[in-house]
Amino acid sequence: MKTRLMTAAALTLLLGACSSDDDSPAPPASVPIDEAQALELTLHSLAGDASVVFTLEDGAGLAVTGASDYAVTYLGYPGEYETAFSMPWHTGERMGCGQLVPECLGELTESEPGHYTFTPDQAPDLGDRSETVKLLIQVFGAQASTPPEVLVPPAPQA
């Protein structure tokens, strides 16, 4: 009986010694947009209904949450053509909400930290000669914004 009691006490002491006394909080997995020092946008898809899926991270790889000041510009480019100008023509339509689009055209939803879907109120009118669509997505925080960069949507996955 004494041996069993000593064995149980030794096991309890051993298991207690293996537990972690570290009560420090886990490092954050996300950062609010107004605290982000940098914003990095990754475009994931452009759907047939013109909805756009993208993710936002800060410079340290943390998901950026709470984006509400944004603009999504749809750019339509023609196929092959002859022109005297060095820059090809394009059409464009800007939607979003915030400093660049105060009237708020479309809705941005955050499905999980750093994962966003923009759904326009209506499909952009890029004209009947546009064969290729590119995007310019700008997101603004208090300390950082995404760079103005024309993005080519990835090809739809089958």
C-alpha positions as CSV (number, residue, x, y, z in Angstrom):
1,M,0.0,0.0,0.0
2,K,2.8,2.3,0.9
3,T,4.6,1.5,-2.4
4,R,1.4,2.4,-4.4
5,L,1.1,5.7,-2.5
6,M,4.7,6.6,-3.1
7,T,4.4,5.7,-6.8
8,A,1.3,7.9,-7.2
9,A,3.0,10.8,-5.4
10,A,6.1,10.4,-7.6
11,L,3.9,10.4,-10.8
12,T,2.0,13.5,-9.6
13,L,5.2,15.3,-8.9
14,L,6.7,14.3,-12.2
15,L,3.6,15.4,-14.2
16,G,3.4,18.6,-12.3
17,A,7.0,19.4,-13.0
18,C,6.4,18.9,-16.8
19,S,3.6,21.4,-16.9
20,S,4.3,24.9,-18.2
21,D,4.3,27.8,-15.7
22,D,4.4,30.3,-18.6
23,D,1.2,32.3,-18.3
24,S,2.3,35.0,-20.8
25,P,-0.3,35.6,-23.5
26,A,0.2,34.1,-26.9
27,P,1.6,36.5,-29.5
28,P,-1.1,38.2,-31.6
29,A,-2.1,36.6,-34.9
30,S,-3.6,39.8,-36.2
31,V,-3.3,43.6,-35.9
32,P,-5.9,46.3,-36.3
33,I,-5.5,48.2,-39.5
34,D,-4.9,51.5,-37.8
35,E,-1.9,50.0,-35.8
36,A,-0.3,48.3,-38.9
37,Q,3.0,49.9,-39.9
38,A,2.8,48.4,-43.4
39,L,0.1,46.9,-45.5
40,E,0.6,44.0,-48.0
41,L,-2.3,42.9,-50.2
42,T,-2.5,39.6,-52.0
43,L,-5.2,39.2,-54.6
44,H,-6.7,35.7,-54.7
45,S,-9.6,35.9,-57.1
46,L,-11.9,37.9,-59.3
47,A,-15.2,36.2,-59.8
48,G,-17.7,36.4,-62.7
49,D,-20.0,38.7,-60.6
50,A,-17.0,41.1,-60.2
51,S,-16.5,40.2,-56.5
52,V,-12.9,40.3,-55.4
53,V,-11.2,38.2,-52.7
54,F,-7.9,39.3,-51.1
55,T,-5.9,39.1,-47.9
56,L,-4.1,41.9,-46.0
57,E,-1.0,41.4,-43.8
58,D,1.3,43.8,-42.1
59,G,5.0,43.8,-42.7
60,A,5.5,41.1,-40.0
61,G,3.0,38.6,-41.6
62,L,0.2,39.3,-39.2
63,A,-3.4,39.4,-40.5
64,V,-4.7,43.0,-40.7
65,T,-8.2,43.4,-39.4
66,G,-10.9,46.1,-39.6
67,A,-10.3,47.5,-43.1
68,S,-13.0,50.1,-43.9
69,D,-11.3,52.7,-46.1
70,Y,-10.7,51.2,-49.5
71,A,-11.1,51.6,-53.2
72,V,-11.3,48.9,-55.9
73,T,-10.7,50.1,-59.5
74,Y,-11.7,47.7,-62.3
75,L,-9.6,48.4,-65.4
76,G,-10.7,47.0,-68.8
77,Y,-8.1,46.5,-71.6
78,P,-8.8,45.7,-75.2
79,G,-7.3,42.8,-77.2
80,E,-4.7,43.5,-80.0
81,Y,-5.1,46.8,-81.8
82,E,-3.1,49.4,-83.6
83,T,-2.5,52.8,-81.9
84,A,-0.3,55.8,-82.3
85,F,0.1,56.1,-78.5
86,S,2.7,54.4,-76.4
87,M,0.1,53.6,-73.6
88,P,-2.8,51.3,-74.5
89,W,-6.2,52.6,-73.8
90,H,-8.3,51.3,-71.1
91,T,-11.6,51.9,-69.3
92,G,-12.0,52.0,-65.6
93,E,-14.6,52.2,-62.8
94,R,-13.8,52.8,-59.2
95,M,-15.9,51.5,-56.3
96,G,-15.3,51.2,-52.6
97,C,-15.8,53.3,-49.5
98,G,-13.8,56.0,-47.8
99,Q,-11.5,58.8,-48.8
100,L,-11.4,57.9,-52.6
101,V,-15.1,56.9,-52.8
102,P,-17.1,58.8,-50.2
103,E,-20.5,57.6,-51.5
104,C,-19.6,53.9,-50.7
105,L,-20.2,51.7,-53.7
106,G,-20.1,48.1,-52.8
107,E,-19.5,46.1,-49.6
108,L,-16.3,44.8,-48.0
109,T,-16.7,41.9,-45.7
110,E,-14.0,40.2,-43.5
111,S,-14.7,36.5,-43.4
112,E,-11.8,35.8,-41.0
113,P,-8.9,37.9,-39.8
114,G,-7.2,39.4,-42.8
115,H,-9.5,37.7,-45.4
116,Y,-11.7,40.1,-47.3
117,T,-14.3,39.9,-50.1
118,F,-15.4,43.0,-51.9
119,T,-18.8,42.8,-53.6
120,P,-19.8,45.7,-55.9
121,D,-23.3,47.0,-55.9
122,Q,-23.4,46.4,-59.6
123,A,-21.0,44.9,-62.2
124,P,-18.5,47.5,-63.5
125,D,-19.2,48.9,-67.0
126,L,-16.0,48.5,-68.8
127,G,-17.4,48.6,-72.4
128,D,-17.8,45.9,-74.9
129,R,-14.2,46.1,-76.3
130,S,-12.5,45.1,-73.0
131,E,-11.1,41.6,-73.1
132,T,-8.8,41.7,-70.1
133,V,-9.7,43.0,-66.6
134,K,-7.0,44.2,-64.1
135,L,-7.5,45.6,-60.7
136,L,-6.1,48.5,-58.6
137,I,-7.0,47.8,-55.0
138,Q,-6.1,50.5,-52.4
139,V,-6.6,50.0,-48.6
140,F,-5.9,52.8,-46.2
141,G,-5.0,52.7,-42.5
142,A,-4.0,55.4,-40.1
143,Q,-0.2,54.7,-40.5
144,A,0.0,52.8,-43.8
145,S,-1.7,52.1,-47.1
146,T,-1.3,49.6,-49.9
147,P,0.8,50.9,-52.8
148,P,-1.1,51.8,-56.0
149,E,-0.3,48.8,-58.1
150,V,-2.2,47.3,-61.0
151,L,-2.9,43.6,-60.3
152,V,-3.6,40.8,-62.7
153,P,-6.2,38.5,-61.2
154,P,-5.1,34.8,-61.0
155,A,-6.7,32.5,-63.5
156,P,-9.8,30.7,-62.2
157,Q,-9.1,27.3,-60.8
158,A,-11.0,24.4,-62.4
